Amino acid sequence: MKVRVALPNPDQRLKPEMFGTIRVEAGAHQALVVPAAAIIREGNRTMVFVKSAGRPEQRTVTVGQTVDGIVEIRTGLRAGDEVAAEGAKLLKGGPTD
């Protein structure tokens, strides 16, 4: 990511075309997350499959940020829900193990 920054330079030690590296630390927050492979998109719906009474159940979810293949779930899941992380697109409501 490229950014442009204006820095005070009273002693003229910074010269044109110089570059540097910065580290930006942002506050962390707790969130429910699932692998991107668990997300199913059909039209304008976003869903995951969760295990419910031994069977896969489709749940509509609202997603937030995606970082390195991990997707934040803002609504539609609760902590402890078992989500199909792989092969979710193949599930049609059959038994789960």
C-alpha positions, -999 to 999 in steps of 0.1 A, spaced: 0 0 0 13 34 -9 5 65 12 16 101 11 26 117 44 35 153 53 62 153 80 79 183 98 114 186 84 130 216 101 166 205 97 161 193 61 173 157 68 144 143 47 151 146 10 127 143 -20 122 107 -32 133 92 1 111 63 14 106 45 46 87 18 62 60 23 88 40 0 110 4 9 117 -11 -7 148 -49 -8 149 -70 -18 179 -81 -54 178 -117 -64 183 -134 -98 190 -154 -113 161 -168 -145 149 -148 -157 119 -150 -185 94 -127 -197 66 -136 -181 32 -143 -216 19 -173 -218 42 -190 -188 26 -217 -195 -1 -229 -166 -22 -261 -170 -42 -274 -138 -58 -275 -112 -31 -276 -138 -2 -245 -149 18 -248 -181 37 -230 -208 56 -240 -243 66 -241 -251 103 -247 -285 120 -281 -286 135 -296 -319 150 -271 -339 129 -280 -323 96 -266 -293 77 -288 -262 80 -283 -232 57 -280 -199 76 -280 -164 60 -251 -143 74 -238 -108 72 -201 -106 66 -176 -80 75 -139 -78 67 -120 -106 49 -83 -109 58 -60 -137 46 -89 -160 38 -107 -155 71 -141 -138 70 -157 -119 98 -194 -129 105 -213 -99 118 -248 -115 121 -263 -150 116 -240 -171 137 -234 -176 174 -203 -186 193 -202 -224 193 -221 -230 161 -204 -257 140 -198 -244 105 -190 -266 75 -155 -252 66 -149 -272 34 -172 -285 8 -200 -262 19 -213 -258 -17 -219 -296 -19 -242 -298 11 -279 -300 4 -294 -309 38 -281 -345 42 -268 -360 75 -236 -348 90 -211 -366 112 
